[in-house]
């Protein structure tokens, strides 16, 4: 059974710092891995999607890497801003032959607070 | 077009009552997913529809939970005899066809509180 873990559970940093959020998963039979942002009381906003054949994806100040064989992904945020404060969720889409459905399996998230 | 919408945004009910949560997917999307997010947790899969049929309901916690999608568009998640433990945010997502490369687009969720 696929399990997704995110470390740290919470993080508080001063504005301007570069930071790394970690995600690990137990079963490497995935199609892709996606990082989401969730603001309080809101739905999920997709940040970056990495296909299983890719090593990284970049969007602006965000960079996500994937090491499928070791079951790890990192989300790097450069020059953090107070507006980056949110919960960041990592999710893997399992190989359908394993789970029967292309559903996402989520981690518990990292709550980020960037102090002005 | 418009994104995934869910109604109501908030629902407060009493223990033992019946509730219905509605999801309007993106027009043309045949795949629809329901997830449940408890406080401090990540979303957990409940059920997946491909068209009108429930292709995978392995995530439904028990038989008090049921979902329908009669015309292959709007879906309703139904919870009978609600319990306090059902309190959570219920998220709906849709994708074009449910394939491995599809992107799932999430709605804003319905926050259910069972008193």
Interface residues (C-beta under 8 A of the other chain):
Chain A: X4 X31 X32 X36 X41 X42 X43 X44 X46 X49 X51 X89 X91 X93 X95 X96 X100 X101 X102 X103 X104 X105 X106 X107 X108 X109
Chain B: X4 X33 X35 X40 X41 X42 X43 X44 X45 X48 X55 X56 X58 X59 X91 X98 X99 X100 X101 X102 X103 X104 X105 X106 X107 X108 X109 X111
